[in-house]
Amino acid sequence: MAGGEATRLRPLTLNTPKAMVPVLNIPLLEHVIRHLTRHQVKDIILTQGNLGQDIEDYFGDGSQLGLKLSYTIEDTPLGTAGAVKNAARYLDETFLVLNGDIFTDLNLKEMISFHRERRAKVTIALTPVADPTSYGLIETTHQGKVTRFLEKPSPNEVTTKMINAGTYILEPDILEYIPPQTNFSFERQLFPQLLDCGEPIYAYPSSGYWIDIGSPEKYLKLHRDLLSGRSNQYTPTPGEEATVGEGSFIHPTAQIRGPVLVGNNCTIGSKAKLVGPVVIGSGGTISEEVVIEDSLIWHRVYIGPKARVKGSIIANNCHLDDNCRVTDGSVLGDNVTIAKSYRLKPGSQIWPGEKAG
């Protein structure tokens, strides 16, 4: 994930771990865990750093989801491979590694079978993208054996559209190559080192749905795709403009053009207009004559009369006063207040707890 994109998400992730950012009103990580359980993965280790306690408080030991969750803590950042080395005491058989900001329909059962048939030490999932210059390219033989890694290539270096999709299968003896308590990368250090040592590394191509949520645009795109039925992990209700949670009230004069998802205990006021894709989190209050288009509204947000929100993301507990405007790629962190009749500039980022106007 490019650093510039990560910075643009920071108003949302300053108080909320990226793994807990809501997707269709539940944490991204819960979607990932449910995808794993559908492929019979029942023992999961979560490697954590800053804000990790929020994740543990939400998921506990995993028993409510029918699995076992364990946790490791990084006092200092250890990188992608270093974080896995920190969990080595749990890893005594073939194991999966997943990047925490990826949403994918990847068939894990088939990937595991591919790995075992080839007796690989490492298998890396691949996915095609239109512009691979922000990712890691992987060149392979026709049989799928990896011959070269190239991180974030320039346009004239691009030889394939297949990129590292952030899901790996590894054998436990690979951990011996990773130094303990050291910031160490799979992509830039471990995998090239294994290739130089002649270890069998294979790549598993997949055309299933895949996206990282490293930027506000991609986070919004994920919701557009899910609400349009482009992933097998969410099926919109056929013929319904809106899916509405328990305890929510929508005024008879409100206009809804889907797809729209409304959480529990929300109020949608008279003559409000929701033009999908729109997601409204639990406890939201959308006042009379509000217009919301192509936007994500997190939990417990108040939007005052005649306000307008378009193409934007609004985090938890925000308060938008009467007749204000939040449009064109703006991002509001938690507990932000927008004053009456104030118009944000397109693409504004407002940090948690701030007031605009």
C-alpha positions in Angstrom: 0.0 0.0 0.0 1.4 3.4 -1.0 2.3 5.7 1.9 0.3 8.6 0.4 -2.9 6.6 0.5 -2.3 5.5 4.0 -1.9 9.1 5.1 -5.2 10.0 3.5 -7.0 7.4 5.6 -5.5 8.6 8.9 -8.5 10.7 9.9 -10.5 7.5 10.0 -7.8 5.2 11.6 -6.3 7.6 14.2 -8.8 6.2 16.8 -9.9 3.1 15.0 -7.5 0.2 13.9 -7.7 -0.2 10.2 -8.9 -3.8 10.7 -11.9 -2.4 12.6 -13.0 0.1 10.0 -16.6 -0.7 9.2 -17.5 -2.4 6.0 -21.3 -2.7 5.6 -21.5 -1.7 9.3 -19.3 -4.5 10.7 -15.5 -4.4 11.1 -13.4 -5.4 8.0 -11.7 -8.0 10.2 -15.0 -9.7 10.9 -15.5 -10.2 7.2 -12.0 -11.6 6.9 -12.6 -14.0 9.8 -15.9 -15.2 8.4 -14.3 -15.8 5.0 -11.6 -17.9 6.8 -14.2 -20.0 8.7 -16.1 -20.7 5.4 -12.8 -22.4 4.3 -12.6 -24.4 7.6 -9.9 -22.2 9.1 -10.7 -22.4 12.9 -7.4 -21.3 14.6 -6.4 -17.7 13.9 -3.6 -15.6 15.3 -4.0 -11.8 15.2 -0.7 -9.8 15.2 -1.3 -6.4 16.7 0.3 -3.1 17.4 -1.2 0.2 18.3 -4.9 0.1 19.2 -4.8 -3.7 19.4 -6.8 -3.8 22.6 -9.9 -2.5 20.7 -9.7 -5.7 18.5 -9.3 -8.0 21.4 -12.2 -6.3 23.3 -14.5 -6.8 20.2 -13.6 -10.4 19.3 -12.5 -11.9 22.6 -11.3 -15.6 22.3 -13.3 -16.1 19.1 -15.8 -18.5 20.6 -18.8 -16.5 19.5 -17.7 -17.0 15.9 -17.0 -20.6 16.4 -13.2 -20.5 16.3 -10.1 -19.9 18.4 -8.4 -16.5 18.4 -4.9 -15.8 19.8 -3.1 -12.5 19.9 0.5 -11.3 19.7 1.6 -7.8 20.5 4.4 -5.8 18.9 6.0 -3.2 21.2 7.8 -1.8 18.1 6.8 -2.3 14.5 8.2 -5.6 13.1 7.1 -5.5 9.5 5.1 -8.0 7.7 7.4 -11.0 8.2 8.7 -9.9 11.6 5.1 -9.9 12.9 4.7 -13.5 11.8 8.0 -14.5 13.4 6.7 -12.9 16.6 3.8 -15.5 16.5 6.2 -18.5 15.8 5.2 -20.3 19.0 1.8 -20.9 17.5 3.0 -22.1 14.1 4.0 -25.7 13.9 2.3 -26.7 10.6 1.4 -25.3 7.2 -0.2 -21.8 7.8 -1.9 -18.9 6.0 -0.8 -15.3 6.3 -3.3 -12.5 5.3 -2.7 -8.8 4.8 -5.2 -7.0 7.1 -6.4 -4.4 4.7 -7.4 -6.7 1.9 -11.0 -7.8 1.0 -11.0 -10.8 -1.3 -13.1 -13.8 -2.4 -10.0 -15.9 -2.9 -10.7 -19.6 -2.8 -8.4 -20.6 0.1 -9.2 -24.4 -0.2 -8.1 -24.4 -3.8 -5.0 -22.4 -3.0 -4.0 -24.8 -0.2 -4.5 -27.8 -2.5 -2.3 -26.1 -5.1 0.4 -25.5 -2.5 0.4 -29.1 -1.3 0.4 -30.6 -4.8 3.5 -28.6 -5.7 5.2 -29.3 -2.4 5.9 -25.6 -2.1 7.6 -23.9 0.8 5.7 -20.7 0.0 2.7 -20.0 -2.2 1.7 -16.4 -3.0 -1.7 -15.4 -4.2 -1.7 -13.3 -7.4 -4.4 -11.0 -8.7 -4.6 -8.9 -11.9 -4.8 -5.1 -11.7 -5.0 -2.4 -14.4 -2.0 -0.5 -13.0 0.6 -2.6 -11.2 3.1 0.2 -10.5 1.9 0.7 -6.9 2.2 -3.0 -6.0 4.7 -5.9 -6.1 5.0 -7.8 -9.4 5.7 -11.5 -9.5 7.1 -13.3 -12.6 6.5 -17.0 -12.9 7.0 -20.0 -15.2 4.0 -21.6 -16.9 3.9 -24.1 -14.0 3.6 -21.2 -11.5 7.1 -21.3 -10.1 8.3 -17.9 -9.1 11.3 -16.6 -11.0 11.4 -12.9 -10.0 10.0 -10.3 -7.6 9.8 -6.6 -8.4 8.4 -4.2 -5.9 6.6 -1.1 -7.1 8.0 -1.2 -10.7 8.3 1.9 -13.0 6.0 1.7 -16.0 8.8 0.6 -18.3 9.6 -2.3 -15.9 6.1 -3.8 -16.0 6.1 -7.3 -17.6 2.9 -8.6 -16.1 -0.4 -7.3 -14.6 -0.4 -10.0 -11.9 0.5 -8.6 -8.5 1.1 -9.9 -5.0 -2.4 -10.2 -3.5 -1.3 -10.2 0.1 -2.3 -13.8 1.0 0.4 -16.4 1.5 0.7 -20.1 2.5 4.0 -21.0 4.3 5.7 -24.0 5.8 6.8 -23.5 9.4 10.6 -24.1 8.7 10.5 -20.9 6.6 10.4 -19.0 9.9 14.1 -19.9 10.4 15.0 -17.3 7.8 13.3 -14.5 9.7 15.4 -12.9 12.5 13.6 -12.5 15.8 12.4 -9.1 17.0 13.5 -7.4 13.8 11.6 -5.3 11.4 11.5 -7.7 8.4 9.5 -7.7 5.2 8.0 -10.6 3.3 8.0 -8.7 0.0 11.4 -7.0 0.1 13.5 -9.3 2.2 12.2 -12.8 2.9 10.8 -13.8 -0.4 13.8 -12.6 -2.5 16.1 -14.3 0.0 14.2 -17.6 -0.3 14.4 -17.4 -4.1 18.2 -16.9 -3.9 18.5 -19.9 -1.7 16.6 -22.1 -4.1 13.5 -22.7 -2.0 10.4 -23.7 -4.0 8.1 -20.7 -4.2 4.9 -20.8 -6.2 2.3 -18.3 -7.2 -1.4 -19.0 -7.3 -3.4 -16.8 -9.7 -6.9 -15.9 -8.9 -9.5 -13.8 -10.8 -11.9 -13.6 -7.8 -12.9 -10.3 -6.3 -10.0 -8.4 -4.7 -9.4 -4.9 -3.4 -7.2 -3.2 -0.8 -8.7 -0.3 1.2 -5.6 1.8 1.4 -7.4 5.0 0.2 -10.8 6.7 0.7 -11.5 6.1 -3.0 -10.9 2.3 -2.7 -12.8 2.2 0.6 -15.8 3.8 -1.1 -15.4 1.5 -4.1 -15.5 -1.6 -1.9 -18.9 -0.6 -0.7 -20.2 0.2 -4.2 -19.0 -3.3 -5.3 -20.5 -5.1 -2.4 -23.9 -3.3 -2.6 -23.9 -4.1 -6.3 -23.3 -7.8 -5.7 -19.8 -8.0 -7.2 -18.4 -10.1 -4.3 -19.7 -13.5 -3.2 -19.5 -12.4 0.4 -22.6 -10.2 0.3 -25.9 -10.7 -1.6 -28.2 -7.6 -1.9 -31.9 -8.3 -1.5 -33.3 -8.5 -5.0 -35.8 -5.7 -5.9 -35.2 -3.8 -2.7 -33.9 -0.2 -2.7 -32.8 -0.4 0.9 -31.9 -2.9 3.6 -33.0 -1.5 6.9 -31.9 -2.6 10.4 -34.0 -3.3 13.5 -35.5 -0.3 15.3 -35.0 2.1 12.4 -37.7 4.6 11.2 -37.9 6.0 7.7 -40.4 8.8 7.2 -43.0 8.0 4.5 -41.9 11.1 2.5 -38.2 10.1 2.5 -36.9 9.2 -1.0 -34.5 6.2 -1.3 -32.8 5.2 -4.5 -30.6 2.2 -3.8 -28.6 0.4 -3.1 -28.8 1.7 0.5 -28.0 0.0 3.8 -29.4 1.5 7.0 -28.2 0.2 10.4 -30.1 -0.4 13.6 -31.9 2.3 15.5 -31.6 5.0 12.8 -34.1 7.8 12.0 -34.5 9.1 8.4 -36.5 12.3 8.5 -39.2 13.8 6.2 -38.2 14.5 2.6 -34.7 13.2 3.2 -33.1 11.8 0.0 -30.7 8.9 0.0 -29.1 8.1 -3.4 -27.0 4.9 -3.3 -24.7 3.5 -2.8 -25.1 4.8 0.8 -24.4 3.1 4.1 -25.6 4.6 7.4 -24.3 3.1 10.6 -26.3 2.3 13.7 -27.8 5.1 15.8 -27.7 7.6 13.0 -30.1 10.6 12.7 -30.7 11.9 9.2 -32.9 15.0 9.6 -35.6 16.4 7.3 -34.6 17.4 3.7 -31.1 16.0 4.0 -29.5 14.7 0.8 -26.9 11.9 1.0 -25.3 10.5 -2.2 -22.6 7.9 -2.7 -21.3 8.2 0.9 -20.4 6.2 4.0 -21.8 7.3 7.3 -20.4 5.5 10.4 -22.2 5.0 13.7 -24.1 7.6 15.8 -23.8 10.4 13.3 -26.2 13.4 13.4 -26.9 15.3 10.2 -29.0 18.4 10.5 -31.9 19.7 8.3 -31.1 20.4 4.7 -27.5 19.3 4.9 -25.8 17.8 1.9 -23.3 14.9 1.8 -21.9 13.5 -1.4 -19.0 11.2 -2.2 -17.6 11.4 1.3 -16.9 9.4 4.5 -18.0 10.5 7.9 -16.7 8.6 11.0 -18.3 7.9 14.4 -20.2 10.5 16.5 -19.9 13.4 14.0 -22.4 16.3 14.1 -23.2 18.1 10.9 -25.3 21.2 11.6 -28.2 22.6 9.5 -27.6 23.3 5.8 -23.9 22.4 5.8 -22.1 20.8 2.8 -19.6 17.9 2.8 -18.8 16.8 -0.7 -16.4 15.4 -3.3 -14.1 13.0 -1.4 -14.1 14.7 2.0 -13.2 12.5 5.0 -14.3 13.4 8.6 -12.7 11.6 11.6 -14.5 10.7 14.8 -16.4 13.4 16.8 -16.1 16.2 14.1 -18.5 19.1 14.1 -19.4 21.0 11.0 -21.1 24.3 11.7 -24.4 25.6 10.4 -24.3 26.4 6.6 -20.6 25.8 6.4 -19.3 24.3 3.1 -16.2 22.2 3.2 -13.8 22.4 0.3 -13.8 19.3 -2.0 -11.5 16.6 -0.7 -11.2 18.1 2.9 -9.8 16.0 5.7 -11.0 16.9 9.2 -9.2 15.3 12.1 -10.9 13.6 15.1 -12.5 16.1 17.5 -12.0 19.2 15.3 -14.7 21.7 14.4 -15.1 23.3 10.9 -16.8 26.6 10.4 
